[in-house]
Structure formats: C-alpha cells, structure tokens
C-alpha cells in the first residue's frame, strides 16, 4: 500500500533523551511492519534512520530522519505511518521542534534502566508546549537493571497521575518475553520473531495486573457518564469500549498511556504500533500548528485539514541528498498535493513545481503520486522555498 486515507495516517515524533532507544525502536517497528528485511543496530552503524556518515561514525542521531511504513491494526484498519526520529542531544533541539510541529503524536521514549533524565524532561516539555498528544514507551526492558515499575513511579511523580500503564512486563531483563495487557487482562507472549500469542495471565502476575486494571478502568469510566453508570451497576465495559473512551482522553491531553517494549528483542513492539495508532487522533482530527518563517520573525498558523480545500503545504525541513540535491520535507495542510502541481510561495511569491513526490524511509525515497491533507512527505529541487515556507495553489487566488 503506497497511500492511505488521511484518517488512517499517523505522523509519530520519536522524542526522548539520548540513548533512550528511539532509533532502535524505529528500526524494530520498520522490521515488524515488513518495511525492511532485517534490523540494523546503532552500534553497527546500519540503521535506517541514522544514515548520515557522521551519525554512523558517532553512533548517535544528529538530525531529523523520516521513516515511512504501512501497518495493519488488530481490527484490520490500514495505517500509513511516518516516524520522525529525532536526536536526543540538546544541541539539536531544532530537529525536535520541526518533528513536533508536524506530528500527530509524540512518542516519548524512556529507558527502563536510566529512567527519567534531563533529556526526558526536555522532550516532555517540548511536546506539551505544542499541545501534541503524548504516549510514553519504556524501552530497553530486556537490559540488565531494567526496572519498569520504578520508572513508572518516577514518571507519575515527575509528570502527573494522569500517566497510566496500559501494559506491565511479565519478567524483566533477559526474562522479559511477555506483557500483561491491563485493559483485556490477557498475557501477550512473544515468540522469537516478534509475533505474539495470547494466554491467560500467569498466577504470579494476576494480583498486580488486576489492581492496575481496576485503577485504570475507574479513571476511564469517570470520563463517560454512560460507562460510569453501567460500571456502578456492575456492568464493566469491554476492553474495546474502554480503549475508545481512553483515546478521547489522550486526544484531549487528559491521559497519557505508558507502554513497555524492547526494540532489541522485538517484545512489545507490535503492541506499541497497535496502541499508538488506535489511541491517538488521526491527521484530520486536529488542526495543523505551523510556524511560518524562522526565528523571531516567524508566526504561528493553525489550519484545519481539508482534503477538498485549496492546496496548502508547509515545508518544515530541508536536507541535503547526495544524489538529488536538496530535499524538502513537507506536510500537506489542506487539499491534495500531486506530482506536477504548481504552487506559489506565500512569502516570496516565487512559483514552485512539484517534480516528484515521495515518502522518506531514511535515505530511501518511496514514490508517492499524491499526498492528502494531513500527510507528510518530501520533494526534491524546490528552488526558492527554505524551511518554514508555506506553499499554496495559485488557482485559489490567496493563501488562507
């Protein structure tokens, strides 16, 4: 599938401290989705997102990298997902800001070993400042000294009691091979290839999981009068019903789900993709927040995505490509962008032709004939539209 309805498109900003597993998680998600045949590693310098020579040499992300893949949810819904992998070092905060400006959700990575550190707080504050919904994923649960429960307590102490664990690890460190689903009260047991099958919870996990299930359920139903009334009468909503209500809380910023996984082993990675897609708003369900221009001269613009409206495109990042020259990362705010379209720069009045649309998967260009409102992609060889430019259809007569 090369495209999807914007209702099923998700742009996910991967943000968090340096070393918290963002790029490793991106690699695992791409592999689990079938977008790449095998996983690379940061240490070996062969990941999709860290593809620049200096990133490979330094074993760390230094810039913003986009990585597109297709995903099918448990109910059969098809999603078009674009990861925006960002560096965790504070010197590269501009890349984080660019990713969050176009993201539908911020996926905040926190190491199960290191817990909340300065980079975590920076990423959290940046996502909160732009009002993007957040999901926390505790990574590296397979490593020595992993402590999910300690990190969860730290997260709730730092950022609030509205952070709720929807998953609990069954086993930690090398024994981490299963997850307790707090809503369904089932165990997802992982096989060596990253797939899982469901089993009843093991006896040693039942008490802790059920206590968390009651807490989370009571919080969720408190936000829905019909569910609360039924719950008080002894009729507990199904896991699917709880998830739908919880998704509204996430979209409103009233709740933040906490997930757990290991990007290295693949345990929990498919559930991260499932839950991020299911619990967060689609690209068409929230206005785009666009910073037009750079520095103190920039201004904020909010645009409601409208696939049938005038074409309006935001160039949010430009990067150099050794083969095609300048590549402009862009988000379609309104209308539908097609190869061959002529657009006008709203600031300079310069005309731009869209020579060929594509989605980025690291250094790879995945051809895309069209991009609809809410979608993120890229184009090469824009001549006069740097980062921060707003492009619009000349036929509309005005940029609005």
C-alpha positions as CSV (number, residue, x, y, z in Angstrom):
1,X,0.0,0.0,0.0
2,X,1.5,3.3,-1.1
3,X,-1.1,5.6,0.4
4,X,-3.9,5.6,2.9
5,X,-6.8,7.8,3.8
6,X,-5.6,10.7,5.9
7,X,-8.0,9.3,8.6
8,X,-5.6,6.4,9.0
9,X,-2.3,8.4,8.7
10,X,-0.1,8.9,11.7
11,X,3.0,11.0,11.9
12,X,4.8,10.0,15.1
13,X,7.6,12.1,16.6
14,X,10.1,9.9,18.4
15,X,11.4,12.1,21.2
16,X,13.4,11.4,24.4
17,X,16.8,11.5,25.9
18,X,19.9,10.5,24.0
19,X,20.4,6.7,24.4
20,X,16.8,6.0,25.3
21,X,16.3,3.8,22.3
22,X,14.5,5.9,19.8
23,X,16.4,4.8,16.7
24,X,16.4,1.1,17.9
25,X,12.7,1.3,18.4
26,X,12.2,2.8,14.9
27,X,14.3,0.0,13.4
28,X,12.2,-2.6,15.2
29,X,8.9,-1.0,14.1
30,X,10.1,-0.9,10.5
31,X,11.2,-4.6,10.6
32,X,8.0,-5.7,12.3
33,X,6.0,-3.9,9.6
34,X,7.9,-5.7,6.9
35,X,9.4,-2.4,5.6
36,X,13.0,-3.7,6.0
37,X,14.2,-7.3,5.8
38,X,16.3,-7.3,8.9
39,X,17.1,-4.9,11.8
40,X,20.3,-2.9,11.9
41,X,21.9,-1.6,15.1
42,X,23.2,1.8,16.1
43,X,26.4,0.2,17.2
44,X,27.0,-1.4,13.8
45,X,26.0,1.8,12.0
46,X,23.5,0.2,9.7
47,X,20.1,1.6,10.9
48,X,17.6,3.2,8.6
49,X,17.3,6.5,10.5
50,X,21.0,7.1,11.3
51,X,22.2,7.1,7.7
52,X,24.5,10.1,7.5
53,X,28.2,9.4,7.7
54,X,28.8,11.4,10.9
55,X,25.8,9.6,12.6
56,X,27.3,6.3,11.6
57,X,30.7,7.3,12.9
58,X,29.4,8.7,16.2
59,X,26.7,6.0,16.8
60,X,24.1,8.6,17.5
61,X,21.3,10.7,15.8
62,X,22.3,14.2,14.7
63,X,19.3,15.3,12.7
64,X,15.7,14.6,11.9
65,X,15.0,11.5,9.9
66,X,11.7,10.3,8.5
67,X,10.8,6.6,8.1
68,X,7.5,5.5,6.4
69,X,5.8,2.2,6.8
70,X,2.4,0.6,6.4
71,X,0.7,-1.0,9.4
72,X,-2.5,-3.1,9.9
73,X,-4.2,-2.9,13.2
74,X,-5.8,-5.9,15.0
75,X,-9.2,-4.9,13.6
76,X,-7.9,-4.8,10.1
77,X,-7.6,-1.0,9.8
78,X,-4.8,0.0,7.5
79,X,-2.5,2.8,8.7
80,X,0.2,4.8,6.9
81,X,2.8,5.7,9.5
82,X,5.6,8.1,9.3
83,X,8.1,8.1,12.1
84,X,10.1,11.3,12.8
85,X,13.2,10.1,14.6
86,X,14.9,12.9,16.4
87,X,18.3,13.4,18.2
88,X,18.3,13.4,22.0
89,X,21.2,15.7,22.4
90,X,20.2,19.3,23.4
91,X,22.4,20.8,20.7
92,X,19.9,19.5,18.1
93,X,16.7,20.8,19.6
94,X,15.7,22.3,16.3
95,X,15.1,18.9,14.8
96,X,12.8,18.0,17.7
97,X,10.8,21.2,17.2
98,X,10.5,20.5,13.5
99,X,9.2,17.0,14.2
100,X,6.7,18.1,16.8
101,X,5.4,20.9,14.6
102,X,4.0,18.3,12.1
103,X,3.4,15.3,14.4
104,X,0.0,13.8,15.3
105,X,1.5,12.3,18.4
106,X,4.8,12.4,20.4
107,X,6.1,9.0,21.4
108,X,8.4,9.7,24.4
109,X,11.0,7.0,24.9
110,X,12.3,6.4,28.5
111,X,14.9,3.8,29.2
112,X,13.9,1.1,31.7
113,X,17.5,1.3,33.0
114,X,18.1,5.1,33.2
115,X,14.6,6.3,33.9
116,X,13.6,10.0,33.7
117,X,16.6,12.2,33.0
118,X,17.1,15.7,31.8
119,X,16.5,14.8,28.1
120,X,13.2,13.2,29.1
121,X,12.0,16.4,30.7
122,X,13.1,18.5,27.7
123,X,11.2,16.2,25.3
124,X,8.1,16.2,27.5
125,X,8.1,20.0,27.9
126,X,8.6,20.5,24.1
127,X,5.6,18.2,23.3
128,X,3.5,19.8,26.0
129,X,4.3,23.2,24.7
130,X,2.8,22.5,21.2
131,X,-0.2,20.6,22.6
132,X,0.5,17.3,20.8
133,X,-0.9,14.2,22.4
134,X,1.7,12.0,24.2
135,X,2.4,8.3,24.6
136,X,5.3,7.1,26.8
137,X,7.1,3.9,26.0
138,X,9.5,2.4,28.5
139,X,12.3,0.9,26.3
140,X,15.2,-1.4,26.9
141,X,13.2,-3.6,29.3
142,X,15.4,-6.6,28.3
143,X,18.6,-4.9,29.6
144,X,20.3,-5.6,32.9
145,X,19.0,-3.4,35.8
146,X,15.7,-2.7,33.9
147,X,13.1,-1.6,36.4
148,X,9.7,-0.8,34.7
149,X,7.8,-0.3,38.0
150,X,10.4,2.0,39.4
151,X,10.4,4.1,36.2
152,X,6.6,4.2,36.1
153,X,6.6,5.6,39.7
154,X,9.2,8.1,38.6
155,X,7.2,9.1,35.5
156,X,4.0,9.7,37.5
157,X,5.9,11.6,40.2
158,X,7.5,13.9,37.5
159,X,4.7,14.4,35.1
160,X,1.4,13.6,36.9
161,X,-1.0,10.9,38.0
162,X,-2.7,11.0,34.5
163,X,0.0,8.7,33.2
164,X,-1.5,5.2,33.2
165,X,0.3,1.9,32.5
166,X,-1.7,0.0,29.9
167,X,0.9,-2.8,30.0
168,X,3.0,-4.5,32.6
169,X,6.1,-6.6,31.8
170,X,6.0,-10.2,32.7
171,X,9.6,-10.8,33.6
172,X,12.4,-8.3,33.3
173,X,15.9,-8.2,31.9
174,X,16.7,-11.3,30.0
175,X,13.4,-12.9,31.2
176,X,11.3,-10.2,29.5
177,X,9.3,-12.2,27.0
178,X,5.6,-11.4,27.8
179,X,3.3,-8.4,28.5
180,X,0.2,-8.2,30.7
181,X,-2.5,-6.2,28.9
182,X,-4.1,-4.1,31.6
183,X,-7.4,-3.5,29.6
184,X,-8.0,-7.0,28.4
185,X,-6.3,-8.8,31.3
186,X,-4.5,-11.2,29.0
187,X,-0.9,-12.1,28.6
188,X,0.8,-11.4,25.2
189,X,3.6,-14.0,25.0
190,X,6.3,-13.3,22.4
191,X,8.0,-15.7,20.1
192,X,11.4,-15.2,18.7
193,X,10.2,-13.5,15.5
194,X,8.5,-10.6,17.3
195,X,5.0,-12.1,16.9
196,X,2.9,-12.9,20.0
197,X,0.1,-15.2,21.0
198,X,-2.4,-14.6,23.9
199,X,-2.5,-16.7,27.0
200,X,-4.2,-16.4,30.4
201,X,-2.1,-14.3,32.9
202,X,0.3,-16.4,34.9
203,X,-0.6,-16.6,38.6
204,X,2.3,-14.5,39.7
205,X,1.1,-11.6,37.6
206,X,-2.6,-11.7,38.3
207,X,-2.8,-9.6,41.5
208,X,-0.7,-6.7,40.3
209,X,-2.3,-6.6,36.9
210,X,-5.8,-6.7,38.3
211,X,-5.1,-3.9,40.8
212,X,-3.9,-1.8,37.9
213,X,-6.8,-2.8,35.7
214,X,-9.3,-1.6,38.4
215,X,-7.4,1.7,38.8
216,X,-7.3,2.4,35.0
217,X,-10.9,1.3,34.4
218,X,-12.2,3.5,37.2
219,X,-10.4,6.5,35.7
220,X,-11.6,5.8,32.2
221,X,-15.3,5.3,33.1
222,X,-15.2,8.5,35.1
223,X,-14.9,10.4,31.8
224,X,-18.0,8.8,30.3
225,X,-21.4,9.1,32.0
226,X,-22.9,6.0,30.3
227,X,-19.9,3.8,31.1
228,X,-19.8,5.1,34.6
229,X,-23.4,4.4,35.3
230,X,-23.1,0.9,33.8
231,X,-19.9,0.3,35.8
232,X,-21.5,1.3,39.1
233,X,-24.3,-1.2,38.3
234,X,-21.8,-4.0,37.9
235,X,-21.5,-4.0,34.1
236,X,-17.9,-3.4,33.2
237,X,-17.2,-2.1,29.7
238,X,-15.2,-4.3,27.3
239,X,-11.6,-3.6,26.6
240,X,-12.6,-2.1,23.2
241,X,-15.1,0.2,24.8
242,X,-12.5,1.3,27.5
243,X,-10.0,1.9,24.7
244,X,-12.3,4.2,22.8
245,X,-13.0,6.3,25.8
246,X,-9.4,6.4,26.8
247,X,-8.5,7.6,23.2
248,X,-10.6,10.7,23.8
249,X,-8.7,11.4,27.0
250,X,-5.4,11.0,25.1
251,X,-6.5,13.4,22.3
252,X,-7.5,16.0,24.9
253,X,-4.3,15.7,26.8
254,X,-6.1,14.4,29.9
255,X,-4.4,11.0,29.9
256,X,-1.0,9.6,28.8
257,X,-0.7,5.8,28.2
258,X,2.6,4.2,29.3
259,X,3.7,1.1,27.3
260,X,6.7,-1.2,27.5
261,X,8.9,-2.9,25.0
262,X,12.4,-4.0,23.9
263,X,13.4,-2.8,20.5
264,X,16.4,-5.2,20.6
265,X,14.3,-8.4,21.1
266,X,11.1,-7.2,19.5
267,X,9.0,-7.9,22.6
268,X,6.1,-5.5,22.7
269,X,7.0,-3.6,19.5
270,X,3.9,-4.7,17.6
271,X,1.7,-3.6,20.5
272,X,3.4,-0.1,20.5
273,X,2.4,0.3,16.9
274,X,-1.1,-1.0,17.6
275,X,-1.8,1.2,20.6
276,X,-0.2,4.4,19.2
277,X,-2.4,4.1,16.1
278,X,-5.6,3.2,18.0
279,X,-5.3,5.6,20.9
280,X,-4.2,8.8,19.1
281,X,-6.1,11.2,16.8
282,X,-5.8,10.9,13.0
283,X,-4.1,13.6,11.0
284,X,-7.5,15.0,10.1
285,X,-8.7,15.2,13.6
286,X,-6.6,18.1,14.9
287,X,-5.5,21.4,13.4
288,X,-2.0,21.7,12.0
289,X,0.2,24.0,14.1
290,X,2.6,25.6,11.7
291,X,5.5,28.0,12.4
292,X,5.9,30.1,9.2
293,X,9.3,31.6,8.8
294,X,12.2,31.1,11.2
295,X,13.5,32.8,14.4
296,X,11.8,35.9,15.9
297,X,10.2,36.8,12.6
298,X,8.2,33.6,12.4
299,X,4.5,33.4,13.1
300,X,2.1,30.6,14.1
301,X,-0.6,29.4,11.8
302,X,-3.3,26.9,12.5
303,X,-5.1,25.1,9.6
304,X,-7.9,22.6,9.8
305,X,-7.0,19.7,7.4
306,X,-9.5,19.6,4.5
307,X,-8.8,17.2,1.7
308,X,-11.2,19.0,-0.7
309,X,-9.9,22.5,0.1
310,X,-7.3,24.6,-1.6
311,X,-3.8,23.0,-1.6
312,X,-1.7,24.4,1.2
313,X,1.7,22.9,2.0
314,X,4.2,23.6,4.8
315,X,7.9,23.0,4.2
316,X,9.2,22.1,7.6
317,X,12.7,20.9,7.0
318,X,15.3,20.9,4.2
319,X,18.2,18.4,4.0
320,X,20.9,17.7,1.5
321,X,20.8,14.5,-0.5
322,X,24.0,13.2,-2.3
323,X,22.0,12.1,-5.3
324,X,19.2,14.6,-5.9
325,X,20.5,17.7,-4.1
326,X,18.1,19.5,-1.7
327,X,15.2,17.5,-0.3
328,X,12.3,19.4,1.2
329,X,10.3,17.6,3.9
330,X,6.7,18.9,3.8
331,X,3.3,18.4,5.3
332,X,0.1,18.9,3.4
333,X,-2.2,21.1,5.5
334,X,-5.1,21.3,3.1
335,X,-6.2,19.9,-0.3
336,X,-4.3,17.2,-2.1
337,X,-0.8,17.6,-3.4
338,X,0.1,15.8,-6.7
339,X,3.2,15.4,-8.8
340,X,3.2,18.1,-11.4
341,X,1.3,20.7,-9.3
342,X,2.4,24.3,-9.5
343,X,2.4,26.1,-6.1
344,X,3.3,29.6,-5.0
345,X,5.5,30.6,-2.1
346,X,3.2,32.7,0.1
347,X,6.1,34.8,1.4
348,X,8.2,35.4,-1.7
349,X,5.7,34.9,-4.5
350,X,8.0,32.5,-6.2
351,X,6.4,29.7,-8.2
352,X,7.4,26.1,-7.5
353,X,6.7,22.9,-9.5
354,X,6.3,19.6,-7.7
355,X,8.5,17.4,-9.8
356,X,8.1,14.1,-7.9
357,X,6.5,13.3,-4.6
358,X,7.9,10.7,-2.3
359,X,7.9,9.5,1.3
360,X,11.2,9.1,3.1
361,X,12.4,5.9,4.8
362,X,15.7,7.1,6.0
363,X,17.8,7.7,2.8
364,X,15.3,5.7,0.7
365,X,12.7,7.5,-1.4
366,X,9.4,5.7,-1.6
367,X,7.4,7.1,-4.5
368,X,4.0,8.7,-3.7
369,X,1.8,10.0,-6.5
370,X,-0.3,12.1,-4.2
371,X,-0.3,13.3,-0.6
372,X,-3.6,14.2,1.0
373,X,-4.3,16.7,3.8
374,X,-2.5,15.7,7.0
375,X,0.1,13.6,5.3
376,X,3.9,14.1,5.4
377,X,6.2,13.5,2.5
378,X,9.1,15.1,0.6
379,X,10.0,16.6,-2.8
380,X,13.3,17.4,-4.4
381,X,14.6,20.5,-6.1
382,X,12.4,23.3,-4.7
383,X,14.3,26.3,-5.8
384,X,13.2,29.1,-3.6
385,X,11.4,27.6,-0.6
386,X,13.5,27.0,2.5
387,X,12.4,25.6,5.8
388,X,9.4,27.4,7.2
389,X,7.9,28.2,3.7
390,X,4.2,28.0,3.0
391,X,3.2,27.0,-0.5
392,X,-0.3,27.3,-1.9
393,X,-2.3,26.6,-5.0
394,X,-2.2,29.6,-7.4
395,X,-5.7,28.8,-8.5
396,X,-7.1,29.7,-5.1
397,X,-6.0,33.3,-5.5
398,X,-4.9,33.7,-1.9
399,X,-3.2,31.8,0.8
400,X,-5.5,31.2,3.6
